[in-house]
């Protein structure tokens, strides 16, 4: 089994910064990439940023220029640096890891960490 654990959420004022961390552990043969998603109340879960095993990154248009994803695929860790936070960034942020055992790949999700942007 694989466990994915996030940390680093909290309350911040508009314009502030937060850094989220995520680590995957367990039976990992190959990590094909990790990413961050978020879900605000009453809305569907959406992609925020992803980091592939080849180092390629993708970002939602709404966070480009403000958020930066980074990590170490060999250590199964990923981070999300969030700057210039806006009220609309308020959501539960989830980490997802695409983990392969010898036979196939599976997406594993963390439990989520709350980010609240409010004055």
ABEGO torsion letter per residue (X at the ends): XBBBBBBGBEBBBBGBBBBBBBBBBEBBABBAEBBBBBBBBGBBBBBABBBBAAGBBBBBAAABGABBBBEBAAAGBBBBBBBGBBAAABBBBBBBBBBBBAABBBBBBBAEBBBBBBX
